[in-house]
Structures are given as structure tokens and as C-alpha cells.
Amino acid sequence: MQKIKVRVYVNLRESILDPQGKAVEKGLRKLGFDDVEGVRIGKMIELIFPAETDMNSLGEKVKRMCGMLLVNEVMEDYRFEIVREDEAVI
């Protein structure tokens, strides 16, 4: 049965130090990837909804979820995309 997926991409704000990103950047340089100018680490959260979900209200629902639980809006930025399993990104 077809489902709707929402992928929420969360990253630290540019003004917030990313120690994990700095560690990965340092590791990449040690491995010979000297042209890497910076690394930021983030996360992707995938939400799955039934195919019958109201697409007109889904975006607002996801924003509420992010604001209430999924994202620390003081330190993190986010964006999301809505995808039907058999279709391209909306």
C-alpha cells in the first residue's frame, strides 16, 4: 500500500559550533582529503503517513511536530520534503 514519507533534515545553525563536524573534517584531512573546507553533521528523520493523509494540512502538521519535539529551534535549523513512495519529491 502506498505511503507518504516526510524527510526532515536537521542541522545545527551556522552560528553554533559543530564539534562532531570538526572531528570529521580533521579525520578527512588526515586521510588526505586536504581540499575539504568544512564539515557540518546533521540528521534526517523520516516520518511515514498513510496514503489518505490530507496533503493540504501535512506541511503545517510537520512544522508543529518539529517545533514541539523533533527540532531544538534555538540551536537547529530544519527543512523537510514530502515524498510519495512511488513518486518524486514534492
C-alpha positions as CSV (number, residue, x, y, z in Angstrom):
1,M,0.0,0.0,0.0
2,Q,1.3,3.4,-0.9
3,K,2.5,5.6,1.9
4,I,3.6,9.2,2.3
5,K,7.1,9.8,3.6
6,V,8.3,13.1,5.1
7,R,12.0,13.5,5.4
8,V,13.0,16.2,8.0
9,Y,16.6,17.4,7.7
10,V,18.0,18.9,10.9
11,N,21.4,20.8,11.2
12,L,23.0,23.0,13.8
13,R,22.6,26.7,13.0
14,E,25.7,28.2,11.3
15,S,26.4,30.2,14.5
16,I,26.6,27.0,16.6
17,L,30.0,25.2,16.9
18,D,29.8,21.7,15.5
19,P,32.5,19.6,17.3
20,Q,31.5,16.4,15.6
21,G,31.8,18.1,12.2
22,K,35.2,19.5,13.2
23,A,36.4,16.0,14.2
24,V,35.2,14.5,10.9
25,E,36.9,17.4,9.0
26,K,40.2,16.7,10.8
27,G,39.9,13.0,10.1
28,L,39.3,13.6,6.4
29,R,42.3,15.8,6.2
30,K,44.4,13.1,7.9
31,L,43.2,10.7,5.2
32,G,44.5,13.0,2.5
33,F,41.3,14.9,1.6
34,D,43.0,18.3,2.1
35,D,40.5,20.2,-0.1
36,V,37.7,19.8,2.5
37,E,36.9,23.3,3.8
38,G,34.4,22.4,6.4
39,V,32.0,19.7,7.6
40,R,28.7,20.1,9.4
41,I,26.9,17.0,10.8
42,G,23.1,16.7,10.8
43,K,20.4,14.2,11.0
44,M,17.5,13.0,8.9
45,I,14.2,12.0,10.4
46,E,11.7,10.0,8.3
47,L,8.0,10.2,9.1
48,I,5.6,7.8,7.4
49,F,1.9,8.6,7.0
50,P,-0.9,6.7,5.3
51,A,-1.7,7.5,1.7
52,E,-5.0,9.0,2.7
53,T,-3.3,11.8,4.7
54,D,-4.6,15.3,3.9
55,M,-1.8,16.8,1.9
56,N,-3.2,20.3,2.4
57,S,-2.5,20.2,6.1
58,L,0.5,17.8,6.2
59,G,3.1,20.6,5.9
60,E,1.7,22.5,8.9
61,K,1.4,19.3,10.9
62,V,5.1,18.5,10.2
63,K,6.0,22.1,11.3
64,R,4.2,21.6,14.5
65,M,5.9,18.3,15.1
66,C,9.3,19.9,14.5
67,G,8.5,22.8,16.8
68,M,7.2,20.6,19.6
69,L,9.6,17.7,19.6
70,L,11.8,17.0,16.6
71,V,13.9,20.1,16.5
72,N,15.6,22.4,19.0
73,E,14.8,25.6,17.3
74,V,17.2,27.6,19.5
75,M,20.2,25.7,18.1
76,E,19.0,23.9,15.0
77,D,17.5,24.7,11.6
78,Y,15.4,22.3,9.5
79,R,13.8,21.7,6.2
80,F,11.5,18.9,5.0
81,E,10.4,17.2,1.9
82,I,7.2,15.2,1.3
83,V,7.6,12.1,-0.9
84,R,5.0,9.5,-2.0
85,E,6.7,6.1,-2.2
86,D,6.0,5.8,-6.0
87,E,6.7,9.5,-6.9
88,A,9.4,12.1,-6.9
89,V,10.0,14.6,-4.2
90,I,7.1,17.1,-3.7
